[in-house]
Amino acid sequence: MRRKEREMPAEFGWQVVDQCDYAVLAMIDTAGMPYAVPLSIAREGEKIYFHAAGQGDKTDNLRQNPNICLVCVSDVKPLPQEFSTEYASAILRGQVAEVTDDTEKIAALRLICQRYAAANMAEFESAISRSLNRTAVWRVDVASITAKRKKNDKYGREMRFGRMDDGEQPE
């Protein structure tokens, strides 16, 4: 990481994963070209889950080459006066595995639905009975995570080297 003063610990990166609205999954397509898609994700421990159709470009790509990079961003705040942006980000690298065990698959879909459709969980079992067989679930087995943050304190000073509080008012 070039900007070491913005590097954050892995624990912070996992918080970004939990707080991001969506993630972007980067992979290599079947022609050897970069390919990226936004995803709705959920995390259990150090494993990330997402769902997909049982066929299509994303599925074909992942079956051919399981190596991936997943990018999560949260706490985005434009700073127009500085021509900059505050943010928190996490980059995860690892491999995906298609989940074939129905118990793990249902547990993963439950995690995703609890995150994105919590108000509709009463319908979860019905939805699973209708769509489990045609829904693919993938697990990201994370090999590494890095995190980075650009954030100013309440006095307008950039919070560097993992600083989490506002510190004292500058003179």
Secondary structure, DSSP 8 states (H G I E B T S, - for coil): ---GGGEE-HHHHHHHHHH-S-EEEEEE-TTS-EEEEEE--EEETTEEEEEEESSSHHHHHHHH--EEEEEEEEEEEEEGGGTEEEEEEEEEEEEEEEE--HHHHHHHHHHHHHHH-GGGGGGHHHHHHHHGGGEEEEEEEEEEEEEEEE-B-TTS-B--TT--S--S---
